[in-house]
Amino acid sequence: MGIDTALFDLDGTLINTEARSMAMWRMLLDRHEVEYDVRAFMGRRSRDVIPEVFPGADVEEIVREVFSYDEHPGLPEIAPVPGAADLVRAVAAYGSPIGLVTSSRRWWAEARLAEVGVRDLIRTVVSAEDVEVGKPDPAGFLLAAERLGASPADCVVFEDSLAGIAAAKAAGMRCVGVATNHADEELAGADLVVADLTAVDWPPFA
């Protein structure tokens, strides 16, 4: 079994947006007086979670309301995860194809990749619009592998969320858990757990 393809999650893996996103979701839930663990949103598409929280609600309307909090003062800043750009560049220099599999929408993914400075190195982007079912379903990772002509067994996924790790393993891929938003033990489903991407070489498994 070889390793020749890297598949990266975006939020919480390449760029640390999760603290800001969770704060915005908390504002929404507080406004509507709804009790719900915001960590359940991590790694999942909004369109999959919103019906669980607001049955019968207009998903797009809820999404617009969440993003209306984006200019709220005091929200956590967005910054690349340490080592993210360097690792992506190292994978590209090694000659391995790179894909992005995100539960975010394409416009968001494109903007964040530009901020990290690695958009030109990503050969394919699988976003929320590209699959019928989001993480923890493996569809996104399998689609990325197909687009890159890679066997799932030869792919390594970099993920920070429980839903993403479950999706990677369900796809038959090895997974590096990035503990930006969870304790190491919570990511035990991954094959390797690191604090951030400075701790990873390519390929990560001997």
C-alpha positions as CSV (number, residue, x, y, z in Angstrom):
1,M,0.0,0.0,0.0
2,G,1.5,3.3,-1.1
3,I,0.7,6.9,-0.4
4,D,0.5,9.2,-3.3
5,T,-2.4,11.6,-2.7
6,A,-3.2,14.1,0.1
7,L,-6.8,15.3,0.8
8,F,-7.2,18.2,3.1
9,D,-10.1,19.5,5.1
10,L,-10.3,23.3,5.2
11,D,-11.9,24.8,8.3
12,G,-9.9,23.9,11.4
13,T,-7.3,22.0,9.4
14,L,-5.7,24.5,7.0
15,I,-7.3,27.7,8.5
16,N,-8.5,28.2,12.0
17,T,-12.0,29.4,11.4
18,E,-13.9,27.1,13.8
19,A,-13.7,29.3,16.9
20,R,-15.3,32.2,15.0
21,S,-17.9,30.0,13.3
22,M,-18.9,28.4,16.7
23,A,-19.2,31.9,18.2
24,M,-21.6,32.9,15.4
25,W,-23.7,29.8,15.7
26,R,-23.9,30.5,19.5
27,M,-25.3,33.9,18.7
28,L,-27.9,32.4,16.5
29,L,-28.9,29.8,19.0
30,D,-29.1,32.3,21.8
31,R,-31.2,34.7,19.7
32,H,-33.7,31.8,19.0
33,E,-33.4,30.5,22.6
34,V,-32.4,27.0,21.3
35,E,-30.3,24.6,23.3
36,Y,-27.9,22.7,21.1
37,D,-24.2,21.7,21.2
38,V,-22.6,23.9,18.6
39,R,-19.7,21.5,18.3
40,A,-22.1,19.3,16.4
41,F,-21.7,21.8,13.5
42,M,-18.0,21.1,13.2
43,G,-17.0,19.4,10.0
44,R,-20.6,19.1,8.8
45,R,-22.6,21.0,6.1
46,S,-25.0,23.6,7.4
47,R,-27.7,22.2,5.3
48,D,-27.4,18.9,7.1
49,V,-27.3,20.3,10.6
50,I,-29.9,23.1,10.4
51,P,-32.9,20.8,9.9
52,E,-31.9,19.0,13.1
53,V,-31.8,22.3,15.1
54,F,-34.7,24.1,13.3
55,P,-37.1,21.6,11.9
56,G,-39.0,23.0,9.0
57,A,-37.0,26.2,8.8
58,D,-35.7,27.7,5.6
59,V,-32.0,26.6,5.5
60,E,-30.9,29.5,3.4
61,E,-32.5,32.0,5.6
62,I,-30.8,30.5,8.7
63,V,-27.4,30.6,6.9
64,R,-27.9,34.2,6.0
65,E,-28.7,35.0,9.6
66,V,-25.5,33.3,10.8
67,F,-23.4,35.2,8.4
68,S,-25.0,38.4,9.5
69,Y,-23.1,38.1,12.7
70,D,-19.7,38.0,10.9
71,E,-19.1,41.7,11.6
72,H,-19.8,41.4,15.3
73,P,-17.0,42.9,17.4
74,G,-14.9,40.6,19.5
75,L,-15.2,37.5,17.3
76,P,-12.1,35.3,17.2
77,E,-9.7,36.1,14.3
78,I,-9.2,33.8,11.3
79,A,-5.6,32.7,10.8
80,P,-3.9,29.8,8.9
81,V,-3.2,26.7,11.1
82,P,0.5,26.7,11.9
83,G,2.4,24.7,9.3
84,A,-0.5,24.5,6.8
85,A,1.0,26.3,3.9
86,D,4.4,24.7,4.4
87,L,2.9,21.2,4.4
88,V,0.8,21.8,1.3
89,R,3.9,23.1,-0.5
90,A,5.9,20.1,0.7
91,V,3.3,17.7,-0.6
92,A,3.3,19.5,-4.0
93,A,7.1,19.5,-4.2
94,Y,7.1,15.8,-3.5
95,G,4.9,15.4,-6.6
96,S,1.8,14.1,-4.9
97,P,-1.6,15.4,-6.0
98,I,-3.6,17.5,-3.5
99,G,-7.4,17.8,-3.1
100,L,-9.6,19.8,-0.7
101,V,-12.7,18.3,0.7
102,T,-14.8,20.8,2.7
103,S,-18.3,21.1,4.1
104,S,-18.2,24.8,3.3
105,R,-19.5,26.4,0.1
106,R,-17.2,26.9,-2.8
107,W,-17.0,30.7,-2.5
108,W,-15.9,30.4,1.1
109,A,-13.3,27.7,0.3
110,E,-11.8,29.6,-2.6
111,A,-11.4,32.7,-0.4
112,R,-9.8,30.8,2.5
113,L,-7.4,29.0,0.3
114,A,-6.3,32.3,-1.1
115,E,-5.7,33.5,2.4
116,V,-3.5,30.5,3.2
117,G,-1.7,31.1,-0.1
118,V,-2.0,27.6,-1.6
119,R,-4.9,27.8,-4.0
120,D,-2.7,27.2,-7.0
121,L,-1.4,23.9,-5.5
122,I,-4.9,22.3,-5.0
123,R,-5.9,20.2,-8.0
124,T,-9.5,19.7,-7.1
125,V,-11.9,21.2,-4.6
126,V,-14.9,19.2,-3.4
127,S,-17.3,21.6,-1.6
128,A,-20.7,21.4,0.0
129,E,-22.4,21.8,-3.4
130,D,-20.7,18.8,-4.9
131,V,-22.2,16.0,-2.9
132,E,-25.7,14.9,-2.0
133,V,-24.6,13.9,1.5
134,G,-21.9,15.6,3.6
135,K,-19.5,14.4,6.2
136,P,-19.5,11.9,8.1
137,D,-20.6,10.3,4.8
138,P,-17.5,9.4,2.7
139,A,-18.9,10.8,-0.6
140,G,-16.8,13.9,-0.7
141,F,-13.5,12.1,-0.1
142,L,-14.4,9.4,-2.6
143,L,-15.2,12.0,-5.2
144,A,-11.9,13.8,-4.7
145,A,-10.0,10.5,-5.0
146,E,-11.9,9.8,-8.2
147,R,-11.2,13.2,-9.7
148,L,-7.5,12.7,-8.9
149,G,-7.3,9.2,-10.3
150,A,-6.3,7.8,-6.9
151,S,-7.2,4.7,-5.0
152,P,-8.8,5.4,-1.6
153,A,-6.2,3.2,0.0
154,D,-3.4,5.4,-1.3
155,C,-4.9,8.6,0.1
156,V,-4.1,10.4,3.4
157,V,-6.7,12.8,4.8
158,F,-5.9,15.7,7.1
159,E,-9.0,16.5,9.3
160,D,-9.8,18.3,12.5
161,S,-13.4,17.2,13.1
162,L,-15.0,14.0,14.3
163,A,-17.3,14.0,11.3
164,G,-14.4,14.4,8.9
165,I,-12.3,11.6,10.5
166,A,-15.4,9.3,10.4
167,A,-15.8,10.1,6.7
168,A,-12.2,9.5,5.8
169,K,-12.2,6.1,7.5
170,A,-15.5,5.2,5.9
171,A,-13.8,6.0,2.6
172,G,-11.0,3.5,3.3
173,M,-8.4,6.2,3.7
174,R,-5.8,6.8,6.3
175,C,-6.3,9.9,8.4
176,V,-4.2,12.4,10.3
177,G,-6.2,14.1,13.0
178,V,-5.3,17.8,13.6
179,A,-6.1,18.7,17.2
180,T,-7.0,22.4,16.7
181,N,-10.5,22.1,18.1
182,H,-10.6,18.8,20.0
183,A,-8.5,17.0,22.6
184,D,-6.2,14.3,21.3
185,E,-8.2,11.5,22.8
186,E,-11.3,12.7,21.0
187,L,-9.6,12.2,17.7
188,A,-8.7,8.6,18.5
189,G,-10.4,7.4,15.3
190,A,-7.5,8.9,13.3
191,D,-4.4,6.9,12.5
192,L,-2.2,9.7,13.7
193,V,-3.0,12.8,15.9
194,V,-0.9,16.0,15.8
195,A,-1.3,19.4,17.5
196,D,-1.0,21.2,14.2
197,L,0.6,20.8,10.8
198,T,4.1,21.7,11.8
199,A,4.3,18.2,13.3
200,V,3.8,16.4,10.0
201,D,6.2,15.3,7.3
202,W,5.1,14.0,3.9
203,P,4.4,11.1,3.6
204,P,3.3,10.9,7.2
205,F,3.4,7.1,7.4
206,A,6.4,4.9,6.9
